[in-house]
């Protein structure tokens, strides 16, 4: 018998209440968004409360400005994440059903779209507030990994975005006909818990590295350095996990069971890899460019 881990029976809903015939529910995924945003906000406040961490021993913004920034970031995450999902993954479906584009509660968010939404929102906010955009990017780099960690754990609890079939001992038997439809497998089908791989790489490991560099190694003294590391680190992490993650249904066909968007014989790349590779390259470019800039107070 193949060794595997049974899927834990955890309800996607933490609790629900009914009022006047309408049911309101708090889901783990929503709690992950709320918790990620609040923890990220507190991390930025901690950083700006220590001016000695920043260039010239001066924080780029005040605590009050961080609170104002929070509203912009929430809008960027929600609007960008939803539009990214619509445009990157199901453009034909939503073109035929435009009324469903705003139905965020039905599910469907894309990190790459949310990332672009945050970039646009932060860029506009920084210009309006006169805040250094590179240092603002470093601040956000500290905040995002916690949200990624919690969000991927919530994906696991929801039994969604699981990985490819596997025979490794830690494979998980996810419920549902889609997860249990595995070519050549009789009985239960185990899959990579790719959500937890992402939680570890994008959230725990990358987040810990950035926090250590920021609070212990003077990483915030070089504007743009941590932002570049985050962008490159996420791109690399997601690119790696895509080898284990099940491709989206709309890309899988009888001739393309791996769901490659670009296929070369038996090999290929997924949509997630196509969107992540530019992040890796851009992040590395930002990092090395930032490292080459003259330090404040250093001799010319």
Secondary structure, DSSP 8 states (H G I E B T S, - for coil): ----EE-----SEEEEEEETTEEEEEEHHHHHHHHHHHHHHHHHHHHHT-GGGSGGG--SS-HHHHHHHHHHHHHHHHHHHHHHHHHHT-HHHHHH-GGGTT-GGG----HHHHHHHHHHHHHHHHHHHT--HHHHHHHHHHHHHHHHHHHHHHHHHHT-S-B-B--STT-EE--STTTT--TT--S---B--HHHHHIIIIIIIHHHHHHHHHHHS-GGGSTTHHHHHHHHHHHHHHHHHTTTB---GGG--SS-TT--SEEETTEEE-HHHHHHHHHHHHHHHHHHHHHHS--TTS--
